[in-house]
Amino acid sequence: MKLSLVFLFGVALTVGTDSLALTALEIKDEIRSHIAERHPDPNAGAFWSTLGPDALPVIKQMLSETTSSYEKSWLIDGLSHFDDPTVGALLQSQIESSNNEVLKRKMLNALVESQGEKAYDFAEKYLSDDDANVRLAVAKALKNYAFERSKKRLSEFESAEKLAWVKLQYQKEESGNGERMKRSGSVFQHYEIAPSPTPLPEKLWAGDWNGNYITPDQASSAVMTLTLKDEKAPVTSSSDQKWKVELKLPKLTKFVLKEKDLVVVYYQTAKRHWIEVRNKKDDSVFMGSRK
């Protein structure tokens, strides 16, 4: 089997004309790596601030592309650190169209955190929402930032609220909250891109890669195993190696993919090595990584 092997080592940041795009790739990799941690804390070490102002368009793009509610929740938190007016417009549009009440509450809180008092006119109407959790989320967000315009309205909300548990949670003082200024994306910590890992020689592509298997109909987490058929053979060409390619999906045994239909692509980003295995016959692709 001949595999088309494409090396994408541009993220080494050696080409000045591509610096902006490459920086975006590095930022995306930082976010993906952090989300992939077992118990990630969005606020640990002021994570979003360390990414710098150029992270905003990257976060927006990732939010528009993902279908994972978990990733969306994470990225919404990222937006809450930017006071750019476009963040407010984006969140308002998403809130009005969302049927996911958990994400709606997250977005309402992010809207207040990012836009401050400018979010009041939009957020205030959700104090009368039919969903008690939505009402509570907005009330707590407005309370935390103690806007003058909201104090009277919050007093009315507390008096009118009929559910005792909502009142109790609203009145509860949370650690680290209280009167505070909104977050601002205007001041960031200095951000330095971590050096890229050393590119893997082709024979070291062998082994397990954790990632996702995507077909035209669905996507699933998966493990791809690459094995050189003759590991003792000298590596004489970067475009002519023979691999055994096995795919393991959740709750299914591992099966071997037909070699003649596959194209393997290797590249690297700031913290990880990546493999893409494309199946030309059924238009499926596996994308996986490792450190």
Secondary structure, DSSP 8 states (H G I E B T S, - for coil): -----EEE-GGGT--GGGHHHHHHHHHHHHHHHHHTSSS--TTGGGHHHHT-TTHHHHHHHHHHH---HHHHHHHHHHHTT---HHHHHHHHHHHHH---HHHHHHHHHHHHHHHGGGGHHHHHGGGG-SSHHHHHHHHHHHHHHT-HHHHHHHHHHHHH---HHHHHHHH---TT-SS-----TT---------------GGGG-EEEEEEEE-SS-EEEEEEEEEETTTTS----TT---EEEEEE-TTS--EE--GGGEEEEEEE-SS-EEEEEEETTTTEEEEEEE-
